Structure formats: structure tokens, C-alpha cells
Amino acid sequence: MEKLSEDLIKKISKSKGEPEWMLEFRLNSYRKFKELDNPNFGPKLDIDYDEINYYKKVANNETDWDRVSCDIRNKFKALGVIDAEEKHLSGVTNQLESEVIYHKGKDELESKGVIFLSSDDALKNYPELFKEYFNNLVKYDENKFTALNGALWSGGSFIYIPPNTKLDRPLQSYFRIDSISLGQFERTIIIVDEGSELSYIEGCTAESYSANSLHAGVVEIYVKKNAKCKYSTIQNWSTDVYNLVTKRALVLESGLMEWVDGNIGSKVTMKYPACILLGDNAMGNSISIAYAKENQILDAGAKMIHIGRNTKSNIVSKSIASFSGQANYRGKVKICESATNSYAQIKCDTIMLDNESISDTIPENVVLNDSSILEHEATVSKISEEKLFYLMSKGLSENKAKELLVMGFINDFKNELPMEYAVELNRLLKEI
């Protein structure tokens, strides 16, 4: 395992055949990483950066699934990723460890002028377009983990949807960590041009080890005039993964950005998908669930920054805590002085499945003009003993009755997911 250093970064950049400007960007990011401290809010992060494996390539990027090694194919098949490809997706990218190992887009993407590549390939094949949008929305020096991503980014997806283009089926990326103490630092950039629509699905899993792994991805999304983007995520990291992700969207006039965010596992999660509603009549929605079990801290939420006039945002956060887990909502809504006649709504609901679990709601709500409205509602409750007794009186076991109540609690979230991900969510939550 090679320690993090400028020499390691130079080796990674050279192995990828990157231009000089990217190497300089990586080195500047690394220097900033060394300067910055861990965030001064949220859960304590006890990460030994000397014990992380920062880069591991296990296979070449293939476009023919039969050319991928049998062992890797079996891993992804067991996850159900490949079975859904032909029936339900317009394109798919699968990343294992630090690199994309399989990428395929259907012919309709090329015929419509859609660009769907790994971010590494986009840098090589569309250098000017990549450089135009890279590091514009999420700057490398924002925090310690954006700096770390800037230094080590590898893999991720680059998507460009041309004007007035709508895809019949979603695009998907799947990220998998299989190695002990691995760091995964994908970089995803999505541009949805004027009048276009995109649905994108992301899945993440990891093997379970006794040593900690680190996932520090960055996502930058640009939603242009009258465009729509829906970004759905189910992350089921193992309980040894620090999941520290920065996701942000810029929404122009009459655009719509929707975050659908599920956090089922990890040791610690800190993730707050954001919308910057820059254009007039822009809209941002976020609906999320966080399910924290024993030794898990999920600190998640959303951010909505209203700048344009007549902008609207809606945040729905569902948290579940059991077996002494901790599920927190942390969010920010700011309606700027320029965002006249705007409206924001936040609803945070938490359900506790035992007496030892913890949940906090930590909002920051700011309204800087007199013509806008912001509403915030929050509830915390234990699972209803009366409803539990009623269901058990009908012949259900206690576990089955709890499962049914939890499924009802997150029904709004499930309705926003594609069918395959809703099925996967059901399977994961049945483990309560």
C-alpha cells in the first residue's frame, strides 16, 4: 500500500495519460487537503489516512460484458445490476474499486447526440467540454474531502444531454468497493441542456471488513433552461465505510432538479445534496431516507439556495433509527433577497424502533425578503405500540408487523424510485 504523496498522484496521473493541467489540479488539491481540517460539524471522523489504499485498478474498461472476467461478472450479477440493463436502461457504467470496468450505451444515445462516458474517457475524448464544467460547481478547496477527491478522482460518469432531448429509459452507474481499506473517489458531471430530460440511477455497495474504507465522491449537475434531471441513489455501504460525498446542482430558468436519496448503510455518512436555484421559476426537490442501525451514524439532509424569482423547493426527509443507531437531518434553506415570491417547504419525520436510538433535526433556514414563504415541519416518534398490537392480533409476528409499519412510513420515498430500486429497498429494509 503506497502512502498518499505527490509521487503517488503523479503516478496515477501518468498512468491515465492526463494533460498537464489535470496533474497541476491534482497537486494543488493535495496541498489543500493537507492544509484543511475535518469538518467542524457533524459526526466525529476517526480516519487514519495512512491506512487507506488510494488507488486500485482491477480491470480494463470493457464495452462487451463477456470480455469482463468471470469473477467480476459473477459479483455484479449477484447484485442484480446486469439483469436490469437490457430491459430497463439506456446505458450503464459499472465501477469496481478505482476504475470503471464496464460501460455500455445503447445505439439510441449516439443517434441523439448523447454523451455518456466514464469521466476519465470524457477527459480524453471531449477535453474542452470536460474542462468547461469540471470543478466549476464543487470547488476542490471547499472542504477536506472535495480536496481529496480533486487529488485522487478516478472513474465516475460524464453525461451530456443535447437540447430538447428526452431518453425513454434511465442511465445507471454502479459503484462497488471489494478491497479492504480502499478509498473510492469517483467524479460525476451531468449537463442537461435546454428543454431536455434525464433520469439517472446510482447504486453503491461494499464488502464488509474490520478496517475502515473511505468513499468521497463529487457530483456536479447543470440543469439548463426548461430542463429536468432526476438523480436517484440507493447506497448500501457496509458498516466500515466512511461515506463523505458532495453533490450539487445548478438550476437555470424554469428548470427542475430532483434528488431521490437513500442511505441504508455505512459507518458514518455525511451527505447533503444541494440545489442552487439560480434562474427564475427554477425548482428543486429532495426526498430522502436514512436508516441507521447499530454503530451507524447517518448525518444527511439537503440544501436549497434560492436566488431566482418565483423559485420553489421541497425537502422531505425520512429517518429510521434502531439498535442504538443515530439518524440526523442536517439541512440548509436560504431564500436570498433577490428570490422574491419564492416558496420553500421542509418536512422531517423520524421513527425510532427502540429506546436507545438517537435522532436530531439540525436545520438552518434563512429568508431575506418579505414576499417569500418558508415552512418547516418536524416530527419524532416511536413505533406505534397500538398499531403494532393491532397487526400482531391479525397473526403477524412482531418483526413482520414492524416491517409493515416501516414500509408505510417510507411509502412516499419508494414511490419516487424506479421499480428495480424499490424492490432492492424492500429487500434491504426487511433486515430490520
Secondary structure, DSSP 8 states (H G I E B T S, - for coil): ---SSHHHHHHHHHHHT--HHHHHHHHHHHHHHHH----SSSS-----GGG-B-----S--BSSGGGS-HHHHHHHHHTTTTTTHHHH-SEEEEEETTEEEEEEE-HHHHHTT-EEEEHHHHHHHSHHHHHHHTTTSS-TTSSHHHHHHHHH----EEEEE-TT-B-SS-EEEEEEE-STTBEE--EEEEEE-TT-EEEEEEEEEE---SS-EEE--EEEEEE-TT-EEEEEEEEE--TTEEEEEEEEEEE-TT-EEEEEEEEEE-SEEEE--EEEE-STT-EEEEEEEEEE-TT-EEEE--EEEE-STT-EEEEEEEEEE-TT-EEEEEEEEEE-TT-TT-EEEEEEEEEESSSS-B--EEEEEEE-STT-EEEEEEEEEE--HHHHHHHHHTT--HHHHHHHHHHHHTHHHHHHS-HHHHHHHHHHHTT-
